[in-house]
Amino acid sequence: MDTTQLLKGVLDLAVLAVVRDEDGYGYDIVRRLRDAGIGDVGDASVYGTLRRLYSGGALSSYVVPSDGGPHRKYYAINTQGKQMLDEQIATWSQFAVAMSGLLAPHVPPATAAPPGSTAAVAPTSPALFRPPANPTGILTEGAQR
C-alpha cells in the first residue's frame, strides 16, 4: 500500500505529537518521526508542515545558537497546538476504531510462527501507524472485543 496519501492526512497530527513532550528543530523532528516507524516521511513535507503549523498559531519557535554550524530554529507546541492535538487525537482514535472494525476479519496475525517453528516471530518492520486498542470504548457495528 502506498502510504504517501495516508501520511499527508495525518502529518499535522504526527508532528504535533512529536513536539508535545519535547521541542525540536526540523531535522530532529524528521528523525523522531522515522524512529517512531513513519519511515516514508520526507524532509520537505515535515518542514512545510512545521511552517504551516507555525503560521496557523499551533507552534511557537525560538532560535538556539550552534557551535558547529548554523543556528537551529526550534519548534514548541503552544496552548492552541495542544488543543488542536487533543482534537486530532480524538478524531484519529474514532477513525482507527472504525477502520479496525472494518479490517479485523481480514488482518492476519502479526506474530504468526513460520512453518516448522515453535516460536512466534515479531514483525520485521514497524507499523506505519498503531491505532489504539479501543481508546473511546465505542464499538462500531460489527466490531468485536
URLINTA-V902053 format. One record per pair of residues at least 4 apart in sequence whose C-alpha atoms are under 7 Angstrom apart, sorted by the first residue. I is the first residue (numbers start at 1). GAP is how many residues later the second one is. If there is no record, write none. Layout:
i=I gap=GAP
i=I gap=GAP
//
This chain:
i=3 gap=4
i=4 gap=4
i=5 gap=4
i=6 gap=4
i=7 gap=4
i=10 gap=4
i=11 gap=4
i=12 gap=4
i=12 gap=37
i=13 gap=4
i=13 gap=72
i=13 gap=75
i=14 gap=4
i=15 gap=4
i=16 gap=4
i=16 gap=61
i=16 gap=69
i=18 gap=11
i=19 gap=4
i=19 gap=5
i=19 gap=57
i=19 gap=58
i=20 gap=57
i=23 gap=51
i=23 gap=52
i=23 gap=53
i=24 gap=4
i=24 gap=5
i=24 gap=50
i=24 gap=51
i=24 gap=52
i=25 gap=4
i=25 gap=47
i=25 gap=48
i=25 gap=49
i=25 gap=50
i=26 gap=4
i=26 gap=21
i=27 gap=4
i=28 gap=4
i=29 gap=4
i=30 gap=4
i=30 gap=13
i=30 gap=16
i=31 gap=4
i=32 gap=4
i=33 gap=4
i=33 gap=5
i=34 gap=4
i=34 gap=5
i=37 gap=89
i=37 gap=90
i=37 gap=91
i=38 gap=90
i=42 gap=4
i=43 gap=4
i=44 gap=4
i=45 gap=4
i=46 gap=4
i=47 gap=4
i=48 gap=4
i=49 gap=4
i=50 gap=4
i=51 gap=4
i=52 gap=4
i=53 gap=4
i=53 gap=5
i=53 gap=6
i=54 gap=4
i=54 gap=5
i=54 gap=6
i=57 gap=23
i=58 gap=19
i=58 gap=20
i=58 gap=22
i=58 gap=23
i=59 gap=16
i=59 gap=17
i=59 gap=18
i=59 gap=19
i=59 gap=22
i=60 gap=15
i=60 gap=16
i=60 gap=17
i=60 gap=18
i=61 gap=12
i=61 gap=13
i=61 gap=14
i=61 gap=15
i=62 gap=11
i=62 gap=12
i=62 gap=13
i=63 gap=8
i=63 gap=9
i=63 gap=10
i=63 gap=11
i=64 gap=7
i=64 gap=8
i=64 gap=9
i=65 gap=6
i=65 gap=7
i=66 gap=4
i=66 gap=5
i=66 gap=6
i=77 gap=4
i=77 gap=5
i=78 gap=4
i=79 gap=4
i=80 gap=4
i=81 gap=4
i=82 gap=4
i=83 gap=4
i=84 gap=4
i=85 gap=4
i=86 gap=4
i=87 gap=4
i=88 gap=4
i=89 gap=4
i=90 gap=4
i=91 gap=4
i=92 gap=4
i=93 gap=4
i=93 gap=38
i=93 gap=39
i=93 gap=42
i=94 gap=4
i=95 gap=4
i=96 gap=4
i=96 gap=35
i=97 gap=4
i=97 gap=37
i=98 gap=4
i=98 gap=42
i=99 gap=4
i=100 gap=4
i=101 gap=39
i=101 gap=41
i=101 gap=42
i=103 gap=4
i=110 gap=12
i=110 gap=13
i=111 gap=9
i=111 gap=10
i=111 gap=11
i=111 gap=12
i=112 gap=8
i=112 gap=9
i=113 gap=4
i=113 gap=5
i=113 gap=6
i=113 gap=7
i=113 gap=8
i=139 gap=4
//
